[in-house]
């Protein structure tokens, strides 16, 4: 009887494990979210200040920069970046890239898809691109607008000649680092994004100009939406398959009980200027921890900046913490006021200084004059001496 009971329990337990075990697939879109579960094997999710969650890639080659390993394809939606990185089907078509002084390259997620989120520079010889920063926001009527005066450094740009732009190994033809600054300084800046049929269009540099300068044949392809990232790439005919999930699935990001690390140091990214990702459900709610409460209390107690009155009145402007004190009376004509003020402050600083007032005005001191002396002329003195000497002789 015991053996039968043990066998029944073992069978039930084995069936329960099989039904609840997750299949061996790296792209299972569970409660963890589409982006989280797909990017977790290739990097680390980090929570910065204000509850913003970003992703940092790991195990990259030296000198890696976004939009390096891949190929440019001209499509009906503009310039499409076909990435060779295993995580490229997400991070190069959603969100923005930023190089942090401490964390390195970090990716700020967003739920708006585009063929590529890049900025362009070009002249008659070279064409270049660089990742758009998180300060670059897209709107249907305006296109790309920047919420912060940020300029991407020239070392994060890729420059090639026109004939190599659509090459499948374009990274082999990048301009060397020593020439980037020269090319950057002579090229013109361009971002040309539009919106059509519910999709973002990345027109960038005019394809006819690229064909003319490069002297190569560029075929236009159409984009086909797929729901499985393993099916991305080239399809039959002139078709490119892109993974574009519905926004409802992207907005269901749930970071609870997930391996998200807190940032050790504050990021150099000004999160208050970042508009992307605010309405996509990709921001984690800040926990009501003691540190956050202290931080909020410090912001509340921080004194507001006061502005002096602009009128022409003679009212003396004083800071807020000194308005309740008694006004100080200054009289430069009283010479003893300074000594009295020092003695009064040493005895009791909160009392008003006493001012001595004399009933009678002070008299000006008398000026002593030197006594007057009479001086006789030399001629008279000589005459008198002669007279006395003559008198003495007569006697």
TORFI-648662 format. One line per 8 residues: number of its first residue (from 1); their letters; for each residue x, y, z of N, C-alpha, C. Coordinates in steps of 0.05 Angstrom, whole numbers. Example, Ala and Ser with C-alpha at 12.3 -4.5 7.8 and 13.67 -1.06 7.14 Angstrom:
1 = as = 264 -114 156 246 -90 156 264 -66 156 ~ 257 -45 142 273 -21 143 258 1 157
This chain:
1 = xxxxxxxx = 17 -24 0 0 0 0 17 25 0 ~ 38 24 16 56 47 17 70 51 -10 ~ 78 29 -23 91 31 -49 73 44 -69 ~ 47 36 -69 28 47 -88 25 77 -83 ~ 23 85 -58 20 113 -51 44 129 -60 ~ 68 118 -56 92 132 -64 94 136 -94 ~ 85 115 -109 86 117 -138 66 138 -148 ~ 43 138 -136 23 158 -145 33 187 -139
9 = xxxxxxxx = 45 191 -117 56 218 -110 78 226 -130 ~ 95 207 -137 117 213 -156 106 220 -183 ~ 85 205 -192 74 211 -219 61 239 -219 ~ 46 245 -198 33 272 -196 54 294 -196 ~ 75 290 -180 95 311 -178 110 315 -205 ~ 116 293 -219 130 295 -244 113 310 -265 ~ 87 304 -265 69 317 -284 66 347 -278 ~ 66 354 -252 65 382 -244 89 397 -253
17 = xxxxxxxx = 113 385 -250 138 399 -258 138 403 -288 ~ 129 383 -304 130 386 -333 111 407 -343 ~ 87 409 -330 68 429 -340 76 458 -332 ~ 92 461 -310 100 488 -301 128 496 -309 ~ 143 477 -321 170 484 -329 169 501 -354 ~ 187 522 -355 188 540 -378 204 526 -400 ~ 195 528 -425 210 516 -447 237 530 -451 ~ 255 516 -463 282 527 -467 282 546 -491
25 = xxxxxxxx = 275 571 -485 274 591 -506 281 618 -493 ~ 300 632 -504 310 657 -493 290 679 -497 ~ 270 676 -514 252 697 -521 224 691 -511 ~ 221 682 -486 195 678 -474 185 704 -462 ~ 164 715 -472 154 741 -463 136 738 -440 ~ 147 735 -416 132 730 -392 126 757 -379 ~ 120 756 -353 115 781 -338 139 800 -336 ~ 163 789 -342 186 806 -340 187 827 -362
33 = xxxxxxxx = 172 823 -384 172 843 -405 188 835 -429 ~ 182 846 -452 195 838 -477 225 847 -476 ~ 229 872 -471 256 882 -471 274 869 -449 ~ 262 866 -426 279 856 -404 288 827 -409 ~ 269 810 -416 276 782 -419 294 778 -443 ~ 292 795 -464 309 791 -488 337 802 -484 ~ 340 824 -469 365 837 -466 381 828 -441 ~ 368 815 -422 381 807 -398 406 789 -402
41 = xxxxxxxx = 405 770 -422 429 753 -425 453 768 -437 ~ 450 792 -448 471 806 -461 480 831 -446 ~ 469 837 -423 477 860 -408 464 861 -380 ~ 465 885 -369 456 889 -341 436 912 -341 ~ 414 908 -327 394 929 -323 401 944 -298 ~ 402 971 -300 411 988 -278 389 1009 -273 ~ 384 1013 -247 365 1034 -239 380 1058 -231 ~ 376 1080 -246 389 1105 -240 371 1121 -221
49 = xxxxxxxx = 378 1146 -217 362 1163 -200 335 1169 -213 ~ 315 1175 -197 288 1181 -206 274 1156 -217 ~ 284 1132 -211 271 1107 -219 274 1101 -248 ~ 292 1113 -263 296 1107 -291 313 1082 -294 ~ 303 1063 -309 317 1037 -313 330 1038 -341 ~ 356 1033 -342 371 1032 -367 385 1006 -370 ~ 395 1000 -394 408 975 -399 437 981 -409 ~ 456 965 -398 484 968 -405 494 942 -417
57 = xxxxxxxx = 503 943 -442 513 918 -454 540 910 -443 ~ 545 884 -443 570 872 -433 584 856 -455 ~ 609 850 -450 626 834 -467 627 845 -496 ~ 634 871 -497 637 884 -522 666 886 -530 ~ 670 889 -556 698 892 -566 708 920 -560 ~ 734 922 -560 747 948 -554 739 968 -575 ~ 732 992 -567 724 1013 -585 696 1010 -597 ~ 680 993 -584 652 990 -595 636 1015 -591
65 = xxxxxxxx = 621 1022 -611 603 1045 -611 577 1036 -624 ~ 554 1045 -615 529 1037 -628 528 1043 -657 ~ 514 1026 -672 512 1028 -702 539 1024 -715 ~ 554 1005 -705 580 998 -717 579 973 -734 ~ 568 951 -722 568 925 -736 541 921 -749 ~ 540 926 -775 514 923 -789 516 933 -817 ~ 493 938 -829 491 946 -857 468 965 -861 ~ 472 986 -877 451 1004 -884 435 994 -908
73 = xxxxxxxx = 408 995 -905 390 986 -926 370 1008 -931 ~ 366 1015 -956 346 1035 -963 319 1021 -966 ~ 298 1029 -951 272 1017 -950 251 1038 -955 ~ 226 1028 -956 203 1046 -959 200 1064 -934 ~ 212 1057 -911 211 1073 -887 237 1089 -883 ~ 254 1090 -904 279 1105 -901 302 1087 -896 ~ 323 1098 -885 348 1083 -879 344 1065 -856 ~ 347 1039 -861 343 1018 -841 370 1006 -834
81 = xxxxxxxx = 375 1003 -808 401 992 -799 396 962 -792 ~ 409 945 -807 408 916 -803 433 908 -786 ~ 428 905 -760 450 901 -741 459 871 -740 ~ 485 867 -736 495 840 -733 498 832 -703 ~ 494 851 -685 494 845 -656 470 829 -648 ~ 472 810 -630 449 794 -622 426 809 -609 ~ 432 833 -599 412 849 -586 404 873 -603 ~ 414 874 -628 410 898 -645 382 902 -654
89 = xxxxxxxx = 366 881 -657 339 884 -667 321 900 -648 ~ 330 905 -623 315 921 -604 328 948 -600 ~ 354 948 -592 366 973 -582 373 993 -605 ~ 373 984 -630 378 1002 -652 353 1011 -666 ~ 330 1003 -657 304 1011 -668 285 1022 -647 ~ 293 1020 -622 278 1032 -600 298 1047 -582 ~ 288 1068 -569 304 1082 -548 327 1097 -560 ~ 344 1106 -541 367 1123 -548 392 1113 -533
97 = xxxxxxxx = 415 1121 -543 441 1114 -532 454 1138 -520 ~ 469 1133 -498 484 1154 -484 509 1143 -472 ~ 531 1157 -475 556 1149 -463 559 1163 -436 ~ 558 1147 -415 560 1158 -387 589 1157 -379 ~ 596 1177 -363 624 1180 -354 632 1157 -336 ~ 614 1144 -322 620 1122 -304 611 1095 -315 ~ 587 1093 -326 576 1067 -334 583 1060 -363 ~ 593 1079 -379 599 1073 -407 573 1076 -423
105 = xxxxxxxx = 571 1060 -444 547 1061 -461 523 1049 -447 ~ 502 1065 -445 476 1056 -434 454 1062 -453 ~ 434 1045 -452 411 1048 -471 386 1055 -455 ~ 373 1077 -462 348 1086 -449 325 1076 -466 ~ 308 1058 -456 287 1045 -472 264 1065 -479 ~ 250 1058 -500 227 1073 -509 210 1054 -525 ~ 184 1060 -531 166 1042 -545 160 1051 -573 ~ 174 1071 -584 170 1080 -612 191 1067 -630
113 = xxxxxxxx = 182 1053 -650 200 1040 -669 207 1058 -692 ~ 232 1055 -701 242 1070 -725 262 1053 -739 ~ 266 1057 -765 287 1042 -779 315 1045 -766 ~ 320 1068 -755 345 1073 -740 342 1101 -727 ~ 352 1103 -703 352 1129 -689 380 1140 -689 ~ 387 1154 -711 414 1165 -715 412 1193 -724 ~ 434 1207 -722 438 1234 -733 459 1232 -754 ~ 458 1250 -774 475 1248 -798 492 1273 -800
121 = xxxxxxxx = 516 1269 -813 533 1290 -823 544 1282 -850 ~ 546 1301 -868 554 1294 -895 567 1319 -909 ~ 583 1313 -930 592 1333 -949 595 1319 -976 ~ 611 1329 -994 613 1317 -1020 630 1291 -1021 ~ 645 1286 -1000 663 1262 -999 655 1241 -979 ~ 645 1250 -956 640 1231 -934 611 1234 -924 ~ 601 1212 -913 575 1212 -899 580 1197 -873 ~ 568 1208 -851 572 1196 -825 546 1196 -809
129 = xxxxxxxx = 546 1179 -788 523 1176 -771 532 1170 -743 ~ 515 1177 -723 520 1173 -695 493 1168 -681 ~ 493 1154 -658 467 1149 -644 456 1175 -633 ~ 430 1178 -635 416 1200 -623 417 1198 -593 ~ 422 1220 -578 422 1218 -549 394 1218 -538 ~ 391 1211 -512 364 1212 -500 351 1239 -499 ~ 365 1260 -504 354 1287 -505 339 1292 -532 ~ 342 1274 -551 329 1277 -577 301 1263 -575
137 = xxxxxxxx = 281 1279 -577 253 1269 -576 240 1272 -603 ~ 221 1254 -609 208 1255 -635 179 1262 -631 ~ 169 1280 -648 140 1287 -649 131 1287 -678 ~ 106 1281 -682 96 1277 -709 98 1303 -725 ~ 91 1325 -713 90 1350 -728 118 1363 -732 ~ 136 1358 -714 162 1372 -714 184 1353 -725 ~ 183 1328 -717 205 1310 -723 223 1307 -698 ~ 249 1310 -702 268 1309 -680 272 1336 -668
145 = xxxxxxxx = 269 1339 -642 276 1363 -628 291 1356 -603 ~ 310 1373 -595 328 1368 -573 318 1383 -549 ~ 316 1369 -526 308 1382 -501 331 1392 -485 ~ 355 1388 -495 380 1396 -481 401 1403 -502 ~ 416 1423 -497 437 1431 -516 461 1412 -513 ~ 458 1389 -527 478 1368 -525 489 1363 -553 ~ 516 1361 -555 530 1356 -580 545 1330 -577 ~ 540 1310 -594 553 1285 -593 583 1288 -601
153 = xxxxxxxx = 602 1279 -584 630 1282 -591 637 1269 -618 ~ 657 1279 -631 664 1269 -658 674 1241 -657 ~ 685 1231 -635 696 1204 -634 674 1183 -633 ~ 648 1191 -630 626 1172 -631 613 1171 -658 ~ 625 1183 -678 614 1184 -705 628 1163 -722 ~ 614 1153 -742 625 1135 -762 624 1150 -790 ~ 647 1152 -803 648 1165 -829 659 1146 -850 ~ 646 1145 -872 654 1128 -895 650 1144 -920
161 = xxxxxxxx = 663 1136 -942 658 1147 -968 632 1135 -979 ~ 619 1149 -997 592 1142 -1006 591 1115 -1019 ~ 612 1107 -1032 610 1081 -1047 611 1057 -1028 ~ 618 1062 -1002 619 1040 -982 596 1041 -963 ~ 578 1059 -965 557 1063 -945 539 1038 -942 ~ 530 1027 -964 512 1003 -964 527 977 -965 ~ 553 977 -960 568 952 -961 561 935 -936 ~ 561 909 -940 555 891 -918 576 891 -896
169 = xxxxxxxx = 601 899 -903 623 902 -884 632 931 -882 ~ 613 948 -877 619 976 -878 639 984 -856 ~ 640 969 -834 659 976 -812 688 974 -821 ~ 693 960 -843 721 958 -853 730 983 -867 ~ 712 1001 -873 718 1025 -888 714 1051 -872 ~ 711 1048 -846 708 1072 -830 734 1089 -831 ~ 730 1116 -830 753 1134 -829 768 1130 -803 ~ 794 1131 -803 809 1127 -779 804 1149 -758
177 = xxxxxxxx = 811 1143 -734 806 1162 -712 821 1188 -716 ~ 844 1187 -727 860 1212 -730 848 1231 -751 ~ 829 1221 -767 817 1238 -788 788 1246 -781 ~ 778 1236 -759 749 1241 -753 744 1270 -747 ~ 762 1283 -732 757 1310 -725 757 1328 -750 ~ 775 1324 -768 776 1340 -792 750 1336 -809 ~ 741 1312 -812 717 1307 -827 693 1318 -812 ~ 693 1315 -786 670 1325 -771 667 1356 -773
185 = xxxxxxxx = 689 1370 -774 689 1399 -774 680 1410 -801 ~ 682 1395 -823 675 1405 -850 648 1395 -860 ~ 636 1376 -845 610 1365 -854 587 1380 -842 ~ 563 1376 -854 539 1389 -845 521 1370 -830 ~ 507 1381 -810 490 1365 -793 462 1362 -805 ~ 450 1338 -801 423 1334 -812 409 1312 -796 ~ 383 1317 -790 364 1297 -780 338 1302 -795 ~ 330 1281 -810 306 1284 -827 287 1261 -822
193 = xxxxxxxx = 270 1264 -802 251 1244 -794 222 1253 -800 ~ 206 1235 -810 178 1240 -816 160 1218 -804 ~ 135 1220 -811 115 1201 -801 95 1196 -822 ~ 90 1170 -828 71 1162 -848 60 1135 -842 ~ 33 1132 -844 20 1106 -840 26 1093 -813 ~ 28 1110 -793 34 1100 -766 63 1091 -762 ~ 81 1099 -779 109 1091 -776 127 1116 -778 ~ 150 1114 -765 170 1135 -766 187 1130 -791
201 = xxxxxxxx = 192 1152 -806 208 1150 -830 235 1163 -826 ~ 256 1149 -831 283 1159 -828 295 1165 -856 ~ 290 1189 -865 299 1196 -892 329 1202 -892 ~ 339 1215 -871 367 1221 -869 377 1237 -893 ~ 400 1229 -904 411 1242 -928 396 1230 -952 ~ 390 1247 -971 375 1239 -995 388 1216 -1009 ~ 372 1195 -1015 384 1171 -1027 394 1177 -1055 ~ 382 1196 -1070 392 1203 -1096 419 1216 -1095
209 = xxxxxxxx = 423 1232 -1074 450 1244 -1071 471 1223 -1064 ~ 463 1203 -1048 482 1181 -1041 488 1164 -1066 ~ 468 1159 -1082 473 1144 -1107 492 1160 -1126 ~ 487 1186 -1128 503 1202 -1146 532 1204 -1137 ~ 537 1208 -1111 564 1211 -1101 578 1184 -1099 ~ 563 1163 -1094 576 1137 -1091 579 1122 -1117 ~ 562 1128 -1137 563 1114 -1162 556 1085 -1161 ~ 539 1078 -1141 531 1050 -1137 500 1048 -1140
217 = xxxxxxxx = 491 1024 -1145 462 1019 -1148 450 1011 -1121 ~ 431 1027 -1111 418 1022 -1086 389 1014 -1091 ~ 382 990 -1082 355 979 -1087 337 986 -1063 ~ 313 994 -1068 294 1000 -1047 280 974 -1039 ~ 278 969 -1013 264 945 -1002 241 954 -985 ~ 222 936 -981 199 941 -964 203 927 -937 ~ 191 937 -916 193 926 -889 169 910 -882 ~ 174 886 -872 152 868 -864 154 864 -834
225 = xxxxxxxx = 132 867 -820 131 863 -791 130 833 -785 ~ 146 825 -765 145 798 -755 143 798 -725 ~ 132 777 -713 127 775 -684 148 758 -671 ~ 168 748 -685 189 731 -674 215 743 -682 ~ 232 750 -663 258 762 -671 276 744 -686 ~ 272 718 -685 289 699 -700 283 700 -730 ~ 261 712 -737 254 713 -766 262 740 -779 ~ 278 756 -765 286 781 -776 308 777 -797
233 = xxxxxxxx = 311 796 -815 331 794 -836 319 797 -863 ~ 332 787 -883 323 789 -911 302 767 -916 ~ 281 775 -930 260 755 -938 261 751 -968 ~ 241 739 -978 240 734 -1007 235 760 -1022 ~ 249 763 -1044 246 788 -1059 260 811 -1045 ~ 251 834 -1050 262 858 -1038 247 865 -1012 ~ 249 847 -993 235 849 -967 255 847 -944 ~ 251 864 -924 267 863 -899 247 858 -877
241 = xxxxxxxx = 253 838 -861 235 831 -839 246 844 -813 ~ 228 860 -801 235 874 -776 217 866 -754 ~ 228 863 -730 212 855 -707 199 880 -695 ~ 173 882 -698 158 906 -688 135 895 -672 ~ 138 891 -645 115 881 -629 95 904 -624 ~ 71 897 -617 51 918 -610 60 934 -585 ~ 52 959 -584 60 975 -561 48 965 -535 ~ 25 951 -537 13 941 -512 31 921 -499
249 = xxxxxxxx = 45 905 -514 63 885 -502 88 899 -490 ~ 97 920 -503 121 934 -493 114 949 -467 ~ 90 960 -466 81 975 -442 76 957 -418 ~ 75 931 -421 70 914 -399 96 906 -383 ~ 116 923 -385 140 918 -371 135 917 -341 ~ 144 896 -328 141 892 -299 168 885 -288 ~ 180 905 -274 206 901 -263 207 890 -235 ~ 184 883 -224 183 871 -198 196 843 -198
257 = xxxxxxxx = 210 837 -177 223 811 -174 242 805 -196 ~ 255 826 -207 274 822 -229 302 831 -219 ~ 322 822 -233 349 827 -225 357 854 -237 ~ 350 875 -223 357 903 -231 375 914 -209 ~ 399 923 -217 418 933 -198 415 963 -195 ~ 420 972 -171 420 1001 -166 446 1013 -175 ~ 444 1037 -186 469 1050 -194 486 1058 -171 ~ 512 1053 -173 530 1059 -151 535 1089 -149
265 = xxxxxxxx = 538 1102 -172 543 1131 -173 522 1144 -190 ~ 517 1170 -185 497 1184 -202 507 1186 -231 ~ 489 1185 -249 496 1186 -277 500 1214 -286 ~ 516 1218 -306 520 1244 -318 497 1252 -336 ~ 478 1234 -341 454 1239 -357 435 1256 -341 ~ 426 1279 -353 407 1296 -340 379 1285 -345 ~ 369 1269 -327 344 1255 -331 320 1274 -332 ~ 322 1297 -320 300 1316 -321 296 1327 -349
273 = xxxxxxxx = 315 1325 -367 312 1334 -394 305 1312 -414 ~ 301 1287 -404 295 1265 -421 265 1261 -422 ~ 253 1262 -446 225 1259 -450 217 1231 -459 ~ 235 1216 -471 228 1190 -482 224 1170 -458 ~ 206 1151 -463 202 1130 -443 183 1138 -420 ~ 173 1163 -419 157 1171 -396 129 1158 -397 ~ 118 1154 -421 91 1142 -423 91 1114 -433 ~ 115 1101 -433 116 1074 -444 116 1053 -423
281 = xxxxxxxx = 114 1060 -398 114 1040 -376 141 1029 -370 ~ 162 1042 -378 189 1031 -375 204 1044 -352 ~ 190 1060 -336 202 1072 -313 192 1057 -288 ~ 211 1051 -271 205 1037 -246 197 1057 -225 ~ 177 1050 -209 168 1067 -187 190 1068 -166 ~ 196 1092 -157 216 1095 -136 205 1085 -109 ~ 220 1067 -96 211 1057 -71 212 1078 -49 ~ 194 1077 -30 193 1096 -8 213 1088 13
289 = xxxxxxxx = 238 1087 6 258 1080 25 267 1104 41 ~ 284 1099 61 292 1121 78 309 1141 63 ~ 326 1131 45 343 1149 30 327 1168 12 ~ 306 1157 0 289 1174 -18 273 1194 -2 ~ 265 1186 22 250 1205 39 269 1228 48 ~ 293 1221 54 312 1242 62 318 1261 39 ~ 321 1249 15 326 1265 -9 303 1284 -15 ~ 278 1274 -12 255 1291 -16 253 1313 4
297 = xxxxxxxx = 260 1307 30 259 1327 51 279 1349 46 ~ 303 1341 36 323 1361 30 314 1380 8 ~ 300 1369 -12 290 1386 -34 268 1404 -24 ~ 252 1395 -5 231 1412 6 242 1435 23 ~ 262 1428 39 274 1448 57 294 1466 43 ~ 300 1461 18 319 1477 4 307 1505 -1 ~ 320 1526 8 308 1553 4 306 1561 -25 ~ 284 1574 -31 280 1583 -58 296 1608 -63
305 = xxxxxxxx = 304 1611 -88 320 1634 -96 302 1659 -96 ~ 310 1679 -82 295 1704 -80 306 1725 -99 ~ 288 1741 -108 296 1762 -127 292 1789 -114 ~ 311 1806 -116 309 1833 -104 287 1849 -118 ~ 274 1867 -104 252 1883 -116 263 1900 -139 ~ 247 1902 -160 255 1918 -183 245 1946 -183 ~ 229 1954 -163 219 1982 -162 242 2001 -154 ~ 236 2026 -156 256 2047 -150 255 2056 -121
313 = xxxxxxxx = 242 2041 -104 241 2048 -76 268 2045 -63 ~ 272 2058 -40 297 2056 -26 297 2035 -4 ~ 279 2016 -6 277 1995 13 302 1976 10 ~ 314 1970 32 338 1954 33 329 1925 31 ~ 341 1910 12 334 1881 7 350 1864 27 ~ 336 1847 41 349 1829 60 339 1801 54 ~ 356 1780 58 347 1752 55 324 1745 73 ~ 311 1722 67 287 1715 82 292 1709 111
321 = xxxxxxxx = 316 1698 118 321 1690 145 328 1714 163 ~ 332 1738 151 339 1762 166 317 1782 167 ~ 294 1776 156 273 1796 156 261 1801 183 ~ 262 1782 201 250 1785 228 268 1800 247 ~ 293 1805 239 310 1819 258 305 1849 256 ~ 314 1863 277 311 1892 278 330 1905 258 ~ 321 1926 245 338 1939 225 361 1953 239 ~ 383 1954 226 407 1967 237 407 1996 227
329 = xxxxxxxx = 414 2014 246 415 2043 241 444 2050 237 ~ 449 2063 215 476 2071 209 478 2101 208 ~ 495 2113 224 500 2142 223 530 2147 222 ~ 539 2155 200 567 2159 196 577 2184 211 ~ 559 2203 217 568 2228 230 575 2224 259 ~ 565 2203 272 571 2198 300 596 2181 302 ~ 617 2192 313 642 2177 314 642 2155 335 ~ 628 2159 356 627 2139 378 608 2116 373
337 = xxxxxxxx = 593 2118 351 573 2097 346 586 2070 341 ~ 609 2069 327 622 2044 321 631 2030 346 ~ 643 2044 365 652 2032 390 628 2022 406 ~ 607 2038 407 583 2030 422 571 2005 410 ~ 571 2003 384 559 1979 371 575 1954 377 ~ 602 1956 378 618 1933 384 613 1924 413 ~ 613 1944 432 607 1936 460 580 1925 463 ~ 560 1935 450 533 1925 452 531 1897 441
345 = xxxxxxxx = 544 1891 418 543 1864 406 557 1844 424 ~ 579 1852 437 592 1833 455 576 1827 479 ~ 561 1846 489 544 1841 512 519 1826 505 ~ 503 1836 487 478 1823 479 473 1830 450 ~ 475 1809 432 473 1813 404 445 1818 394 ~ 425 1810 410 398 1812 401 385 1839 408 ~ 399 1856 424 388 1881 431 395 1902 410 ~ 380 1924 410 385 1945 391 408 1962 401
353 = xxxxxxxx = 425 1971 383 446 1989 392 435 2016 399 ~ 447 2027 421 439 2053 431 454 2075 415 ~ 440 2096 410 451 2118 395 451 2143 413 ~ 475 2154 416 477 2178 433 470 2202 417 ~ 453 2218 430 445 2243 418 452 2267 436 ~ 467 2286 427 475 2308 443 455 2331 440 ~ 449 2345 463 430 2367 462 441 2391 448 ~ 467 2397 452 479 2420 440 498 2412 418
361 = xxxxxxxx = 499 2427 398 518 2421 376 547 2426 386 ~ 564 2412 375 592 2414 382 603 2441 371 ~ 621 2453 388 634 2478 379 660 2471 366 ~ 666 2487 347 692 2483 333 714 2490 352 ~ 736 2475 354 758 2482 372 772 2507 363 ~ 781 2522 384 795 2547 379 823 2541 368 ~ 830 2558 349 856 2555 336 876 2575 349 ~ 897 2565 360 917 2583 373 936 2594 351
369 = xxxxxxxx = 940 2620 353 957 2633 334 984 2640 348 ~ 1004 2639 333 1031 2646 344 1032 2676 350 ~ 1047 2685 371 1048 2713 377 1062 2729 355 ~ 1052 2753 352 1064 2770 331 1090 2782 341 ~ 1110 2783 324 1136 2795 330 1141 2818 311 ~ 1152 2839 322 1159 2862 307 1187 2861 298 ~ 1191 2865 274 1218 2864 262 1224 2892 251 ~ 1247 2903 260 1256 2928 249 1274 2924 225
377 = xxxxxxxx = 1273 2943 208 1289 2941 184 1318 2944 190 ~ 1335 2933 175 1363 2934 179 1374 2963 176 ~ 1361 2978 160 1371 3006 156 1368 3023 181 ~ 1346 3021 195 1342 3036 220 1361 3028 242 ~ 1366 3002 244 1384 2992 265 1412 3002 260 ~ 1420 3003 236 1447 3012 231 1450 3043 237 ~ 1429 3058 231 1430 3087 238 1432 3092 268 ~ 1417 3077 283 1418 3081 312 1445 3074 323
385 = xxxxxxxx = 1457 3053 313 1484 3045 322 1505 3067 316 ~ 1502 3079 293 1521 3100 286 1518 3124 304 ~ 1492 3131 310 1488 3154 328 1500 3149 355 ~ 1496 3125 366 1508 3120 393 1538 3121 392 ~ 1550 3111 372 1579 3112 370 1590 3141 368 ~ 1576 3158 353 1584 3186 351 1582 3201 378 ~ 1561 3195 392 1556 3208 418 1579 3200 437 ~ 1586 3175 437 1607 3166 455 1634 3180 448
393 = xxx = 1640 3184 423 1664 3198 416 1665 3227 425 ~ 1643 3241 423 1641 3269 431 1646 3271 461 ~ 1636 3252 476 1641 3253 505 1670 3249 511
